Amino acid sequence: MRVFSARGRWQPCPVYCDVRPRHQNAAGRTASGPVAIPSQPQRLPDSSRKNPTDLGAQRLRPSACGCRVRACGLSSSPEDAPQHLAFPPSSTSFHSLLPSPHPPSDRARTATVALFSKAECESTARRFPAPFPVGWPVFFGRMAEQFYTVASDSETTGEDKSQPTFPDVAIGIDIGTSKCSVAVWNGHQVELLKNTRNQKGMRSYVMFKDDTLSAGVTGGGGAQESAHEERDILSGSAIFNMKRLIGRMDTDEVVQASKTLPFLVQTLGIGVRPFIAALVNNMWRSTTPEEVLAIFLLELKALVEMHLKHPVRNVVLTIPVAFSRFQQTRIERACAMAGLHVLRSMPEPTAVALLYAQQQQQQMQDNMGSGIEKIALIFNMGAGYCDAAVAATAGGVSQIRALSGCTVGGEDILQNIMCHVLPNFDTLYDRHTADRIKSMGLLRMATQDAIHKLAYQETVEINVDLGNGQKVSKVLDHSEFEQVNRAIFEKCEKIINQCLVDAKLDPENINDVILVGGCSKIPRIRSLVLGLCKTEVSYKNIDALEAAVSGAAMEGAIASGVTDPSGSLDLLTIQATPMNLGIRADGDNFAAIIPRNTTVPARRDMLFTTTHDNQTEALIAVYEGEGDRAEDNHLLGYFKIAGIPPAPKGSVEISVCMDIDASNVLRVFTGVVKPQGPAIPPFIEVRMPTLDDGHGWCGQALAKMYGKTLDLAVLPKKLQP
C-alpha cells in the first residue's frame, strides 16, 4: 500500500497489517463479513521505503485489499479528532463509518477507517459484533498519525491484479409513467432484466403500508394476484404517475388534472411544488415525487445488482421530449438519492433511433450493401407523454433532424373516458375520503379494462358499482371513444406535422414509421400516424414496449467504452435540442438564442443592449420553451451582470452566449463587449438551471422587484457594407 501525503504524492504506507482470509476469524471460523486480524505494526526503514515489499527479515505480507491509503490530514488521537470523524460511541455501529455502497467515482470505492492498537481492536470487536458489508476492506492496527480513506486504484501489484473485477457498464432505464423496464449490454446483445415474477415491465408505483415501503419492481403474479395488486394500488396508499408530477408547479395543467388520482394532490396555485400524500392507517403521509421515484429506483437497483452480481453505479435514462431541464435535474436528483449516477439522459425517440440504426447497420452487413440513408419517423406515446422525431440513418450513424413532444398520453385518455361515463366525476371526487377513494379506484379499473378491450373489440360495456347506491353502466364503441378524445388525437397530429415541417420533409420521404409506447396499440393512433405518413404498415422489427430501454442500454455500453468485435456498438447518435433556449428581452418577449432542433453540442450567441440611459446593471433571465412570451416558457434561472459602462441607451453591446456540451449541460456566458475591441472583463459563466423549488413565482417576483429597470433589448444585426 501507498499513502497519499499532504504534498500530493503517493508514498509507501508506514503501517502494514497481517490480514487473514476474508471469511475466517482468529479461530478459523467462517464469518459473514471480512474480518482483519491485526499484527504488530511495523514502520519501514528509510532505505526500504522506495520498495515497500523489500523488507528483508522484517517483511510482512501487505494488505490483501490492494487499495491505496489516502491521508485525510486529521489528528492522530480520539481527543483531537474532528467531530464529524470522531470515534464512534459504544452505542453505534461501525457501519456509520463506512460510506454508502455507491462510490463518488466510477472506479473507486472508499471507506473511512481508523488504525487501532491490538487491545483496542479486540475491545472494538467485542463492542461491534455486527459484520461488515461484504467486499469492503477493513483494517485494524495501531493508531498511526492520521485517519485514512481507503480507495481502490488501477495501479496495483501483481497480487492485487489477480482479484476479480467487474466491468462498469452503464445500464439503461426507461422510467415510464405506468411501467418501468431496465436493460443491460451483456457482452454481445441487449438483455432486458426480469423481476422475481418473470416480468420485464414493472409497475411504476410505491406502496406505503404502516412503516414499510414496497415498490412495483416485484410486481404481481397471476391474474388473481394482479387484480389484488391493482386494488391495493388504487386504495390510496400507493403513489404513482411520478413521471408526470416530478418537477412541476402546482399551477401546471398536468398537476391540476392529477387531483382526481386516488391519492392526495393539493395545490395552492402560487407556483410551488404540489403537496402529495398517501393514505396510511387513515392518515395522510406526505412525500414528494423525487422521494417516491428514489424509493422505486433503489428497489430497481437492488434487482439489477442481484442479476448482475456486482454493484451498479452509472445509468442512461430515457426522458420525454417535453421534459424541461428543470425536470431533468429533479429526476437526476432522485437517481442520486438512490445511489445512481446519470451518465446521460436521452429523449425516448432518440433511444429508439439508436436501436433502429443498429438494426439497419446489421442488415447492411448481412446484405453486403452500402450505407444508404433511410429516414424514419418515430412516434412514441405512453401513459404520460407523446413524442415524435424524424431520424436519418446511414452506416450506423443516426441524426435527429426534428423533435417534438407534448404532455398528453394514456392517462389523459383514461381521465376523459371516466368523465364521459360519469359526468359529475370531478365534483364527486373533489374530497379524498376512504370511501370515495375506493369507488374512484373501482371506476378507474373498469375504465382501464374497457380501453384495453377496445383495441381488439368493436364495443365494450362498463359496469361498476361505486357504492352508496350509485352504479355506472355504459356501452362504449370506437366512434364514441374517438369523439371523446378528439382533442388528444389532434395534438398527436400536430406534433407529427411539426416534425415533418422542421425536418423539411414530405410524407413521401419517410422510409419507415416506427410506433412505440403502450398507446401505439390503440387503433385510432395507429391509423392517424400511418395516414399522415401516407403508408399502410409500420416498422415491424422493433418491440413497441422494449425499444426505448434497449436503445438506452446500447447507449450505456457505448458511453462506458465497451467495444464489440462484431461491430454492433459502432454507432453514433447526433442529438438535437427539443426546445428553444433564450432569455427575456424587449419587455416580456422571449429571445431564442439556441433554436430547437439544433445539433448538440452547440454554441450560439446574440447581442443585446441597454434600454435606459446610464444603465449599469442588467438582469439575465434564462427560459426554455416554445412560447413567444417569456412567461409562457420554463424559467431555468437568472443572474445579474454588473459593471456596465454608463452610456446612452442602445450604445452598449452585451453578449449572451449559450453552450450545450456533449453531456447536454447548458452554460450561459455573459459580458459587455466594446464596440471596437475585446470584451470588458469579467465575463460571467452560469450553469443552468439554477432554480430549485418555487420556480413558478420567481418570474413574477423578479418583475415586481426590478420592473423594467434592468431590461435588455435585442440589438439588430448590423448590415455589412
N, C-alpha and C positions, 0 to 999 in steps of 0.2 A: 504494500500500500504506500501511497504518497500523500503528503499533506500540502494543501494549498496555503502557502504562507501569506502573511499580511502584505508582502511585497508583490504578490500576484504570481508566484512561481510554484510549480509542483516540486515538493521535496520528499525525501524518504520519510516515512512515518516513524517517529521515535518509539512507538509502543506497538508491540505485537502480542497477539493472543493465541493460545492453543485452542482452536475451535474443533470440537468433536463433530461427528456426523450430525446432520440436521435433526434427525428424529430419534436421537438417543440422549438420555440424560446421563448423569455421572454413574448410575448403577447399570447402565446399558439397557434401560427400559425405553420402550418407544413412547415418544411424546407426540402430541398433536401439532406442535409448532416447533420452530427452530430454537434450540437451546444451545448457548455458548458457555463453555466452562473456562473460567479464567486461569491462566498460569501466571507465574511470577513475571511481572513486566520487565522488559529488557530495553535498555537505551543503546542505540547503535553507537559504536565508536566513530569518531570523526573520520577515520581512514576508510571506513566501510560505508559511509552514507551515500557515496556515489553509486553503490551497488547493494541494495538492501538485502539481496539474497545471499551475499557472500559474508556470512557471519562467523565462519570458522567453527571453533568449538562451541561458541555461544549461539549457533544458528538455531532458530525456531521456525516451524512451518508458518508462513503468513496466513492471514485470514482467508477462508475459503470463499468469501463472498465476491472477491475480485472487484472491489469497489475502491474508489479514491475516497480519502477523508478530507473534507473541506473545512478549514478552520473558520469559525464564526466570530472570532475575536472577543469572546466572552471571558469572564473571570474564572478562576480555577477552583473556587470553593463555593459551597452552597450559600454561605453567608453573603458573598459578593456577587452572586449570580443575579441577573436582572429578573424582575418578577415574571415577565412573560415567558421565561425559560427556566424558572426556578425548579428545584427538586420537587417531585410530587409528594403530597402528604400521604399518610398511610391509608386514607380512605379512598384514594384514587387508584386508577389502573395505569399501567404503562402504555395502554392503547392511546391515552391522551397525548403522549409524547410522539406518537407516530403520526405521520401525515396521512391524508386521505389516499386511497389506493390509486389515485389518478394524478400522475406527476405533472409538474408545471411545464416540462419539456417533453418532446416526443420520445426521446430515447433515454431518459434519465428517471430513476426512482430515488427519492430522497427520504431520509429518516433522521430525525434529531436524536442523538444518543449521548449518554454520559459515560465516562470511564470511572469505575469504582475500584476500591480495593477488594480483596478476596472476601474479607469479613463482611463488607458492605454488600457484595454480590449475594452472599448466602442469606443475609438478612433480607435483602430485597426480594430474593426468590421466594422466601417464606411469606413475605407480605403480599406479593403479587403472583399468586399461583396461576392466574389466567394465561393461556397460551397466546403467543404472538401470532399475527396473521402469517400464513404460510407464504414463503417467498421473500420475506423481508429480513435483511441481515441484522443481527442483534449482537452487541458486543458488551461484555463485562470485563473490566480490567481496573487497574489502579487509576485513581484520579490524576489526570495529567494537568497540563496548564490551561486547557481550554475545553469548551464544548465543541463538538464536531457535528457536521452534517455529512452523512454518507451518501455519495452519489455515484451511480454506476457510470462507466466510461468505456468507450470502444477500444481505447488503448490499454489492453490487458496483457497479462503474461500468458505463456503457453498453457498453464494450468487453468487460467480463467477462461481462455477461449474454448476449452473443451465443454464448458457448460452450455446447455441448450438455450437457444434464444428463439423468439417468435417474430415473424415479420409484422411490422407496424403498418398494416394496410387499413386505410380508412374504409369504414362500412358506409353503405347507403341507406338512408332512412326516408321514407315517404310518409310524413305525418298527415294523414287525411283527416277531414272533418269528422267522418264517421268511422273510418278504418285506417289502420296503420300497417305498414309492412317494412321489413328490413332485409337487406341482401348484402352479400359479400363476394368478392372475387376469390374463388377457391384455388386458383393457380392456372386454370385453363378455361373457365367459364363462370358466369354469374350464378350464384346459388341463393335462392330465397330460403330463409330460415323459417322453420315451423315452430309453433309453441307446443306445449305439452298435450294439447288437444289435436295435434296434427293439422293446424290451421296456418296458412300463410298470411291471411288478412286478419288482423286482430282489432277488436273494437276499441275505439279511442275514447275511453272514459276512465274515471277514478271513482271508486265507491268509498264512501265514508260510513263506517259502521262502528259504533261505540268508540273504542280507542284504536281500532285497526283500520288500515287503508289497503285497498286492493285495486289494481288496475285491470284493464281489459286484455292484458297480454296473455293471461291464462285462458280466457275465453270459455265458452260453453261447449258441451259435447254434442249429444244427440238433439233431436228436435224438442224433446221434453225439457232437457236441461237448458236449451237455448231460450225457450219460452219463459222458463222460470228466471233466467238471467235477464231477459228483456223486461219482465215485470219489476225486478229489483232496480234496474237502471232507471226506469220511469217512476219510481216510488218517491223521488225527491232527495234520496240520499246519494245520488251519483251526479257528478259534473261532467258534461261532455260538450261538444262543439267548441273546444278550446281554441281551435284554429280560427274560428270566426270572431272570437271575442278578444283574443290577445292583441294588445297594443292599440285598442280602440277607445275613443272617448265616449262618455255617456250621451253625447248629442248625436252620435253616429246612427244612421238608419238601421244598420245591422244590429246594433245593441238594442235599439228600441224594439225591433222585431223579435229579439230574443227574450222579451219579458214573458212570453207565453210558453217558455220551456218549463219542464217540470222540476225546476229548482229556482232559487230566488235570484233575480236580477233586478236590482234597484238602481235608479238613475236620479241625479239631481238636475241635470240639464245645464250644467255650467262648464262643461268641457274637461271633466276629470275622469279618472278611471271608475267604471261602474262597480257597485257593491255586489258581490257574488257570494252565495252561501248555499250549503247543503243541509238537508233536514236530518239531524242525528238525535234520536231519542226525544222527538218533539221539541227540538231546539235547533235554531239555525246556527250553523258553524261557518264562519266567514272564511274565505280564501281568495286567491287571485288566479287568473288563467295561467300565469307563469308558474305558480306553485303546483297547480294541478298537472300542467304539462311536464314539469320536472319530476313529479312522482311517477308519472307514466313512463317517462324516458328512463328513470332509474330502474324500473322493473324490466323494461325492454333491454337495457344494457346488461342486466344480470342474465337474461335469457341468451343474449348473444355470447357472453363470456362462457356460459355453460356449454354452448355448442362448440365454440372455437377453442375452449380450454386455455385461454390466455386473456389478460386484461385488454380492454378496448378503450381507446382514447379519442381518436380522430373520427369524424363523421362528415359525410356530404349530405346536406339536406336539400330536399326539393321544396320550393315555395311557390305560391301562386304569382302570376304576373302582376296582379293588382295589389300585392303586398307592398306597403310603403317601407322606406328604410327604417323608420321608427319601429314598425312591426318586426322587421328583421332583427333589430337589436334586442327586442324583447324575447324573441324565440331563441336567440343565441344566449341570452341570459338564463333562460330555462335550461338550456343544454349545459351551461356551466354549472348550474345548481345540481345537475345530475352527474357531474364529473366528465362531461363530454366537451371536446373542443371542435367547433365548427370549422372544418378546413375550408369548405366552400359552400355557398348557397346557390342552387341552380333553379331558375324558373322551370316548372314542370314540363312545358313543351320543349325546352332546351334539352332536358334529360332524355326525352323521347327522341329528339332529333339525333342525339349521340348514339342511341341504340339503333336507329334507322341507318345511320352512316356505317355502323359496324356490319350490319346485315348487307348493305349494298357493297361494301368492300369485300365481304366474303363471297358474294355472288360473282363479283368481278374476277376474283382469284380462281374460283371454280370454273368459270367460263373462259378464262384466259383472255379477257377482253380489256378494253381501255377504260379509263375513268371518265365515263360520260356523265355530265351533270344531270342530276334529277332533282326536281323541285317537288316538295311535299308540303301540303297544308295539314297542320296538326291541330286538332280540336280536342280539348280536354275539358270535361265537365263532371265535377264531382258533387259532393253534398253541399259544399260551401262556396265554390268559386267556379268561374268559367273562363277558360283561356283559349287563345288561338295564336298560331305562329306560322310563318312561312319560312322554310329552311331549304337552302340549296346545298346539295351533297354531291361530292365527287372525290374519289380516291381517298376515302376516309376522313375528309375534311367537310365539316358541316358548318355553314354560315347562316346565322339567323338574320334574315332580311327584314322581318317585321314581327312585332309582338303586340298583343292587345289582350285586355282582360277586364273583367267586371266581377262584382260581388253578388252573383246570383248562382244558384245551384239547386240541388235536390231538396235542401231544407226549405227554400222558398216555395218550391212546388208543393211540398208537404203542407206548409202553412196555408197556401191558397186553397187546397182541397179541404182542409179541416174547416176553414172559414166558410167554404161553399156548402158543405154538408150540415154545418151548424152555424147559422147566420149570426147568432149572438155569442160567438166564440170568444171574442176579445173582452166583452164585458162580463161574461160568465166566469172567466179565469183571471180576472184582474187581482183577485185575492188568492194567495197561495196557502190555503188551508189543507190539512191532510186529506180530507175527502175530495176536494177539488183536484188536488194533485193526482190522486188515484184515478179519478174519472178522466182527467186530461191524458194520463198515460194509456188508459184503455182506448180512447179515441185515437191517439197517436199510433198505437199498434195496429188498429183496424185500418187506418188510412194508409199506413206504410204497406201493409199486405195487399191492399187494393191496387196501389200504384204498381207494385211488382207484378201483379197478375195481369194488369193491362198491357204489359209488354208482349204477351202472347195470347190474350183473350180480347174479344170484341167488347164485352161488357163485364162488369163486376158489381157485386152487391156488398154494401157496407151496412152491417147490423151490429150495433153495440149498445149495451145497457149502461148508461152513465150513472145510475143510482138516483135516489130521490124521485123516482117515477119518471125520469127523463130518459128517452130512448132515441136512437138515431137509426133510421132505415132509409137507405138511399141506393139507387141503381145508377152507376156511372159508366158512360161509354166514351169512346175515343173523341168524338166531336165535342162533347161537353168538357172533357179533360183539356182539350186543346184550347177551347174558348176561355176557360178559367185561367189558364197560364199563358195567354196570348202575349202579355207584356214581357214575360220571360223569354219567350221564343223570339220576340222582336229584338231584345238585347243581344241574344246569341247571333242573330243575323247581322246586327250592326257591327259587332267586333270582327266577324269574318270579312265583311266588306271593307272594314277599316284596314285589316291586314293586307288585303289584296291591293288597296289603293296605296298604302305606304310602301309595299314591295314593288309597285309599278308593274303589276302583272294582271293579265286577264285570266278568267277561269280556265280557258283552254290551255294555258301554260302549265297548269298543275298536272304533274305525273301521277302522284299518289295522294290519297286522302286517308289520314290516319285518325281514327276515332278512339279515344281513350277516356277512362273515367267511368264511374258507375252509371251516370246518366246517359252515356252514349248508347245504352241498350234501349232507351225509350224510342219507339218507332218514329215519333214526330221529330225528335232531334236528329236521327239518322237521315231521314228524308230531307230535312232542312239543309243540313250540311252538304249532302251529296248533290242536292238540287242546285245550290249556289255554286258548286264547283263543276257542274254540268257533267257529272259522271254517275254511273249506276252502282258501282261496287266500291268498297273501301279496301284498304290495305289489310291483308289477312295474316301476315307473318308476325304480328305483334299482339301480345295479350293486352287487352284493354285495362286490366287491373294490375298488371305487373310491369308495364312498360316504364313508368317513371322511376320506380325504385331500382329497376335493372340498370337504367342509364346512370342513376346516381352511384350505384356500386361500381360501374365501369369508370366513372369519373374519379371515384375514390382510389381505385387502383392506379389510374394514370397519375393522379396528383401525388400518390405515395411513391412514385418512381418504379412501379412494377413493370417489368417487361415480359412479353410473351413471345416465345420462339415462332409461333405460327403467325404473328403479326396482328392478332386480334385486338391489341391495345394500341396499335399505331394509328391513333385517332386524334383529331383536333376539332374542337368546337369553338367557333368565333361568336361570342355572345354579343348582345346588344342591350342598350338601356331601355327598359319598358316604359319609362315616363320622362317627361321634361324635367329638367333641373334648372333653377334660376333663382332670382332674388326679386324682392318687391321694389318697384321703381315707378316713376311718373304717377305719384299718388298711390292708389291701391292696385295698380296693374302688375301683372306678372311678366317679367322679362326673362325668357328662356335662354340660358347660356348653352346648355347641352340639350339639344332636342332629343326626343325619343327615337329609338331605333338607331342610335349612334353606336358604332362598333366600339367595344371595350377591349383594351384600355383606351381611354380618350382624355384629351385635354383641350378645353376651349376657353377663350377669354372674351371679354366685352368691356368697352369703355363707357364710363358714366361720368357725370359732372354734378356740381352742386346746384341747388335750387334757390339758395339765398346768398346775398352778399356777405362776404367775410365769414362764410361758414367754415368752421374749423373741425367739426366732427360730422360723422355720417354713420347711420345705422344700416348694417348689412343683415337682412332677414332672408334666410335661405328657405326656399319652398320646393316641393316636388308634386307634380300632378299635371293635369290636362286642362285646368280652367284658365280662362283669360284673366280673371282677377285673383289676386294673391289669397284672399280669404277663402276661395273655392279649392285651394290646394292644401297639401300637408306641410305644416311648418316643421322644418328639421332643426333649426337653430338660428341664433342671432348673435351678433357681436358688434362693437363699435370700433371704428377706425378714427383715431385722433391725430392731431398734428398736421391737419390740412393747412397749407399756407393761406392766410387771409387774402381774398381776391374777389373781384366781382363774380356774380353767379354765372355759371356756364363757361368760365375760363380755366378751371382746374380739371385735369383729367385724372380719373380714378379707375384703375384697372382691377377687375374682378375676374380671377381665373379659377376654373373648376377642373379638378383632376380626378379621374377614376382609374385606379390601378387594376392589375390583373386579378386581384383578390376582391374586387368590387368595393374597395374602400374609397370613400369620397372625401376629398380635401378641398378647402376653399382658400385661395391666396388673394389678398387684397392689399393695395398700396397706392400711393399717389405717384403719378407719372408726370415728370416735367414735360412741357410741350415740346422742347427740343433738348433731349438729354436722357440720362438714366433715371431710374426710379429713385424717389426720395425715401431713404430708409427710415424706420424699419418696415418691411412687409409683414403682414400678419398671416399665419397659417393656422387653420382651424379644421379639425377632423369632425365630420358630420355623421350622425346627428349629435347635438349637444343637449337636447332636452330629455327630461325624464317624465314622470307622471305630471299631469296637469298641463300638458302642452296645448290643450284646446283653448284655454283662455289666455295663453301667452301673447298671441297676436293682438287681442283686444287690449290687454294690459299695456303693451308697447305703444299702441296708438293713443291710449289715454294718457300715458306718461310723457311721451315726447311729441305727440301730434305730428305736424309736418316739418318740425324744425330740423330734423336730421335726414330728410328725404334726399333721394338721388333721382337723377333723370338720365335716361339713355342718351348718350352722345351720338348724334348722327354720324354715320361713316363719311369720312372726307373723300370727295371725288378726286381721283388722280388727274393731274393736268395732262 
